[in-house]
Amino acid sequence: MLIDPNTIIVGERTRKDMGNLQALADSIVEVGLLHPPVVTSGLQLVAGERRLAAIKLLGWEECEVRVASNLTEAVDFLKAERDENTCRKGLAPGEAVVIAGRIRTILEPEAEARKAEGQKAGGESRQESLVQTLHQAPSEPAKKEDKKEKKTRDKAGESVGMSGETLRKAEYVVAAAKRDPETFGQYAVQMDKSGKVDRAYKAVKQIEQAEARAEQAKSIEADPALILGDFRTAGGVIADNSADLIFTDPPYNEKAVELYRDLSAFAARVLKPGGVCLAYSGHAHLPEVMQALASSLTYGWTCAIRHTGGELRFRNLNIRNAWKPVLMFYKPPLDLWWDWFSDMTTGGMEKDSHEWQQAESEAAHFIKALCPVGGICVDPFAGSGTSLVAAKKLGLRYIGFEIEEDAYNKAQARLSDDGPKA
């Protein structure tokens, strides 16, 4: 049935945001009015308010409608409006990727044809083109290709109700699942079930980045070592951008604040980009310690170790202290490859090898989370070797420095295959 769209009675409707009407109007022009608006025999609108608005935007003098003569009561109109918007199933992201891919195969040749036609119309000779190519920087063609690719992807994404960037991420997840179903297949399935593209994309990227870090670690030569000496002078044995994690426990007194500044500079040199430095700290000089670490690194988080041997009393503030900070700083740019982990742990009391010894399980908790398989863990204040023992048990490579000979000897004994285990 064809009628004048302006004769349709819209009445009171629930939808307030009409969305991108121009995109809908363009679709109606391109592929036709696939689903006509639904009206009663009295021309009251039942369903299709956006389609009607797009038709009016196009300036049509008449349009096709479908008459639902069985809807007569007000409650019928409300049910119809509800069901029109709820009893439908949109494309899952994976399905959208397939359709967008097919659309791109059509768009890309068209774009190439337009480009070729434009060059012809511009009258550019073959010789002129060759001269221009010879004077282009090596990166320029790639940039132009990227721009063209993005434009085509944006159009394909729009055609399936996605932004170009969301489509790119969905395509990435689908491609990863096809390449390695065992590792990534679950994320493609989760993406389609939930409709959450970004979450699946981040999960896939984190796994890939962790694998890349583990692979990179294999190429860096670093034998496990415990060095008797000051990291500030002996630390030159560690190559720039080679360590994955620094996990350490410096002294806490006021004089030691400058050590954290030196630690920051050392970490900025030896850590890989995105590598993390975790350092214990006391509470008394925490602001100064954080400022010192921030001199060459970027603050990430404050983790915590819960005391298990009773609370410490700070009488000047009447505070019973139940936890110890572990400050997390990183070397930018941050490449978030690791999985979720808790920022609080506890490991009990272990003081059998050193007066300031920390529990091995505390170190293991953070090292396991933040050092990739086969990676390199560094401890500039090794003490009795707790963090190095934890790294060794996790199958990681380690390098530690200790200036006190007695502590160094104890750490060596703990790290020895024949020595006592922590």
C-alpha angles and dihedrals in degrees: 000000000000120000140158105273090217090065092063113106109225099185123175113340135185100220113089103172111062093188123205103349093171091061090051091047090051090051092051090052093046103043103012134246098309095178115029119212114268119233138173122247085265090057095250111150114250102169137356105057093154092047090051091049090050091049090052089047088057090051096236114174093204136015139180118261135180117228117221101195092173093070109085109136126074090240089057090057092051093048091049092050090048096047093045089062102032108034094067134093121219125207116285111236091252091052090048089053091056094049092043089051091055091047091051091055086060097041097048097059089045090053091048090050092050090049092050091047091050092052091049092049090050090061094229110167124223090246092051090049091051092050090049091050092051091054096047119106112248091248097053099083091050091052092051091048091050091052092049091046091051092050092051091046091050090054093046091047092050089052091060097038098261135111114248090249093052089049090051091054093046090050089050092054093046092048092049091050091052092047096048112010094174094058104030106019093092091059093054089051092048090048092055094045096048100029088225106134099171094055093052092044093053091049092052093046093049092054092047092048092049090051091048092051091049090050092048091050090060091060094055115087111224124140118204107269143170111200126200102223148064114300089220091066104019095041092087089089088077114082121232116269094008108110123085099195140010113204114176148149112216124185115281105215125110094258089057095061090092089055088065089054090053089046089054093053091046092049092048088058104042102034120092114242105282091022118143132231115202116189130176116230138181121236099239096075099020097129092052092046092051091049090050093050090047091058091088105003137055122248115246112165147325111243124189143223113204113221115240099182096067133286124295117234121226100191096186088069101021089241126152102208114213102173145041125222123241106192118216117206127163142199109244142270092058114220104192100211102142128092127241116295135171118259091214131062140149133208111179129240120319115168101139096111104029138015092236096036117146126210116275093223090059091056092043091053094060099032092054090050099045107031117072124229109288091009130143121254118193128198114187091184099043098166108173091350102258096147092043092052089050091049091048093051089050090056094250130135116245143193122192137179127205127173098193111082095208092053090043091055092049090049091050090052092050092049094047117100087229096043130093117286120236 
